[in-house]
Every structure is written in structure tokens, then in C-alpha cells.
Amino acid sequence: MGLVKARKFTYVLSLVLILASIASLFVYGLKLGIDFTGGSVVEVEFSPAAAGRPGEEVLHEKMSELGLGQFVLQPAGESGFSLRTRELGEADGRRILGVFSSFGEIKHFSVASVDPLIGRELRTRSVWAALLVLAAIILYIAFAFRKVSKPARLPDGQVSSWFYGLAAVIALFHDIFIPLGVFSALGHFQGVEIDTLFVTAILTVLGFSVHDTIVVFDRIRENLKLNPGRNFEEIVGKSLSQTIVRSVNTSLAVLVVLSALYFFGPASTQYFALALIIGIIAGTYSSIFIASPLLVTWNNWRNK
């Protein structure tokens, strides 16, 4: 019950975070990376006479000192590397060649312009696909919970099955806007750019969040069947109390792994891990303090 009683405070907290995120997105926008804007790809191959290919971490550190912004460094072939970065000038190419040359004799070196991996058309289709997925979530949850809204279930009214889906989608928007707002601010103040890994992280957060929310909703459905004459707010509070330990423990286990990846993993996946950390914290919070309390708020409003 205590978790549900605190819903006014949690609503205000979430609203403040969402408004701050929207303001950051409106003022600063998102700093798009080379996957969205295109750039240059550098291909280098070391001579067989060189003492092996240099370590990726050491080379990545040296490249970071050149001030190229976001870049992706990957091994290529048996003795080479592929470097994807912003559009390079002639001077940039010479500096990059100098870094590679400091590790051994160069057999092949080339710089070419490349188109963005994620073009405007793909971005538009992705937005439509996301909207269709959200609509499908509402319809699926409404169908799965269609039997919980029968009039005989509750003495104080009932929540329509479609609102379970709508509450889950509202929680998903909460979980999307907060990481977007944080990375908008990071892009403005720290130069952090958005790439395909960030998009992957957001999609992962969506899946994690909706799964966590449905677990709580499913417990509400079970308790409604077992306690047909009990007050709805009490049932939701009881369901949250029964599932909160599982939700928090699951999230903590994931966060421990992601924190290790963020602090000790390669630099190329650091912000990917950070996006997941922020999203999973927001998703766990919304499943407990937003999605389920919204059912109570809607039910109370309908009763009035």
C-alpha cells in the first residue's frame, strides 16, 4: 500500500525529469554521430615485417588524443585496422597516418568518404516502426488482460483492459525520454555523440521495461482473481509488495554487469553501457512507481 500511496510524489518526480529531458532535447538536441551523418573511413594494413599488429586499446588511446570526436576503430584482416570517423581533411589524414606509423611499417593506407549508415529514410521508417510496436503492445496487453475488467471483480469499479496497455506505454515513454535527455546534455557539454549502439541500448531498455511492467500487471491479475471483493488500490499495493524484491534484484544483477562494462570495458562500449544503466534504472522505477499506480489513479478517477 505504501508504494501506491506515494504516487503523487513519484508522479511529480517523473514529470520533472521528463520535462527536464524534453527541455534539454529542445535546447541542445542530440549530437548525431557518424552512423547518422556519414564521414570518412580509414583503412590501414601493417607490413608483414612489422612486429605484429598493435593492441587495439593502446591504438584507441593514441587516436583519442587527435581530437577526432567520435570514432570506431576495428581490427581488419590479419594485420590491419579500419577507422570510421568524421569527414577528414588532408591534415587529419597525415596525423592519423603518423599515429599508425609510430607502431610499425605501413603496407597500405587509404582514406575514403562514406555515406551514413542510418539515413533519413531509415530514421523515418524506424519512427513508424516504433509507433506500430507501441500500438501492438497496447493491443496485446489489452487482449491478455481482457478478463480482469469484468464488473463483478471489484466493489469500487474496474480498470478497462486497454488501460493496462496504455499505462505500460506511458511508462515506456518515461524510460525513453530520460536517457535521451541525459545524452542530449552529455552531447552539449561533453561532446558525446549518438550512434547505432545507443539506438540498440534504447531498444533493449524498452524490452526490459515492458517485461518488468507486465510481471507486476500479471501479479495484479492473479490477485484480482484470488480477492474478487477487495479494494483495487489494496490489490495493486499487495502485488507491488510481492514483486518489488524480484524486480529490484533482477535490475541490480544487470546493473552490476553493466557497471563493470562501463568502468573496465573498452572505450567503444562505454556510452552504450551508460545508456543501458540509465534506462534500466528508469525502467525499474517506472514499473514500480508509475505504471501500476496509474491503474489506481485511473480507477479512482472513474469512481468519482
N, C-alpha and C positions, 0 to 999 in steps of 0.2 A: 504493500500500500504506500509506503514512504516514497518509493521511486515515482509512483504516479502522482502523489501529492505535490511533488516538486516540479511538476510540469511547467508551471508558469515561469519559474526561474530558468529552466532549461530551454524553453521556447525563446526567451529574451536573449540568452547567451548565444544560441544558434543564429537568431536573427541578426545580432550584432556582428557575428563572424561572417555571415553571408553578405550582409551589406558592405562590410569592410572589403570582402573579396571582390564584390561587384564594382566597388569604387576603385579598387586597385586595377581591375581589368579595364575599366573605362578610362582611367587616367594614364596608366602605363602601358596597357595592352600586354600581349605576350611576345617575348623576344624569340622569333622563329629561327630555328637552326637550319643547317644546310640541307637537311632532309626536306624542308619546305621551300627553301629559297634557291637551291642549287648552289654551285660553287665550282671548285676545282678538285681533281683527283691526281695525286702524285703517285707514280709507280717507280719503285727503285729495286734494283737487284744487285746484290753484292757479288764481287768476283769470287770464283771458287778458291782463289789464292788467299782470300781474306780468312781471318781466324774465326770462322763461324758467324752466324747471324747474331747481332747484339740482342740483349734482353729487351723485351717489349716495355717493361716498366721503366728501365733506365732511359730508353729512347723517348718514351712518352714524357718523361720529366724534362728532358732537354727540349723537346718540341714546345712544351708549355711555356718555356722561357722566351719564345719568339713572339708571343702576343698574337697568336693566330685566331684567338677566340675559340669557339667550339671546333673540335676536330675528332675524327675517328681514325685510329691507327690500328691496322690489322696485318698479321703475317700473310704473305702471299708466296705461294710456291715453296721451294726448299730453302731459298736464301734471300728472299725479298720481303718488302713491305708495301702496303697500299695505304696512302694517307688521303683522307677526304676532308676538305676544309672549305673555307670561304673562297670567293674569287681571288686569285693570287696575281700580283703584279710581278714584273721581272725581278725586282729587288727581293721580293718574298721568295721566289724560286731559288735565287742564289743563296739566300740564308738557309733555306731548307736543305739544299744540296750540301752546304757546309757542315750542317749537323750530321747528316748521313755519312759524309766523307770522313768525319772525325772517328768513325767506328770501323773504317776499313775501306778498301779499294772498291769503287763503284763500277759495275759492269754495264748497267743500264739505268737511265734516269729520264723520266718524262713527266710533263705537266699538261693536263687537258681539262677543258671546261666540261661540266656535266649538268644535265637538267635536274630539277628537284625530283626526289623520289616520290613525294606526295604533292601532286599538282592540284590546281584549283578544282578541276572536275572531280578528282578523287576525294577532296575535302568535302565538297558539296554532297557527294553520294554517301560519305561517311556520316554526315549530319542526318540525312534522311534515314539511313540505316539505323542510327541510334534512336531516332524518334519512333521508328517502327518497332524496335526492340522494347522500348518503354511501353508502347501501347500493348504489345504482346504480353508483357509482364502483368499489366493491369487485367487483361482478359483471362490470362491463365490463373492468377490468384483468385479472381472473382469466381471462376469456374470451380477451383479447388475448394473454396470456402463457401460455396453456394448453400450448403445445408446449415450453416451457423446462424443465418439471419431469419430463421422461422419465428413467427410471432410468439410461439409458445415457449421459446427458450428463456426469455428474460422477463422479469416483472417490470422493469423500467424502460422497456423499448428494446430495439435491436439495431445493430450496425449492418448495413447492407454489405453484401459480399464484395461488391465492386470497390467499396471504400477501403477494404484491406489492400487491394492492389494500388489504389491511389495513395494511401499512406506509405506504402513501400517505395513508390516512385518519388514522393516528396522527400523521403529520406535519402534516396539516390541523388537527387539534385543537391541536397545538403553536402553529400560526400564528394560530389564533383567540384562544386564551387570553391570549397575550402582549399584543396590542393592547387586549383587554378589561381586563386588569389595569392597564395604563398609564392608560387612560381612566377607570377606576374611581378610581385615585389622583388623577388630574387633577380629576375631578369633586369629590372631597372637599376637596382643598387649593386648587384654582384655580377651582372652580365651573363646570368645563367640562361641558356637557350633551350627551347622546346624541340625535341626530336621524336623519332619513332618509338624509342624506348619509353618516353613519357606517355605517349598515347597507349602503349601496351600496359603501362602501370595503371592508368586510369580505367581501362577496360577490366583489369584484374581486380581493382578496387570495387567496381560495380558488381562483379560476380560474387566477391567476398561479402559485400554488404547485403545484397538481396538474399543470399543464403542465410546469413545471420538473422535477418529480419524474419524470414519465413520460419526459422526454427522457433522463434518466440511466438509467432502467429499460430503455429501448429499446436504449441502447448496451450494457447488460449482456446483453440478449438476443442482440444481434449477436455479441458476443464469446464467448458460450456456444456459438454455432454454429460460430465460427471456431476455438475452442480447446476441443474436447469433453473433452480429458483433463486440463485444467489445474485447479488448486485453485480452489475457488469464491471464497475470500477474495482471491486474486490477481486474479481476473477482475473482481470488484467494484472493487478498488483501481485497476486499469488503466482501467476505464470511468469512474470519477470523475476520474482524471487527464486523460482525453481530453475531458471535458465541463465541467470546472470553469471554464476560461477563458471559455467561451461563456456559462455561467450568470452568472458574476460581471460580465462586460462588459455583458450584457443588463440586469442589475439596476442597474448603475452608470448606464447611459444613462437608465433610467427615474427613478432617484433624483435625477439632476441636474435633470430637468424638474420633479419634484415639489418639490425644494428651492427652485427658483425660484418655484414657485407658493406655497409656504409663506411665504417671506420677502418676496416682492414682489407676490403676488396679493392679491385682495380679502379682507377680514376674514371674509366669509361662507364662504369655502372653505379657510380656514387649517387648521382642525382636520380637515377632510376630507383634505387633503394630508398632515397629520401621521399620521393613521391609516394611510394608504397607505404612507408611508415606513416606519413601524414594522412593518407587516405584510409588506412586500416584503423587508425585511432579515431578518425571522424566517423567511419562506418560502424565501429563498435559502439560509439557514443550514440549515434542516431538510432541504431536498432533498439537500444535500451530506453533512451530518453526522448526520442522524437516519434518514431513510427507507432509504437504501442500506445503511448499517451495520447496521440492524435485520435485513436479509436475512442478513447474515453471522452475526449473533448467533443468529438462529433456526436457521440451518443447523448451526452448531457445537453448539447445544443438542440438536438432533435426533441428531447423530452420537454424542453422549455417552449 
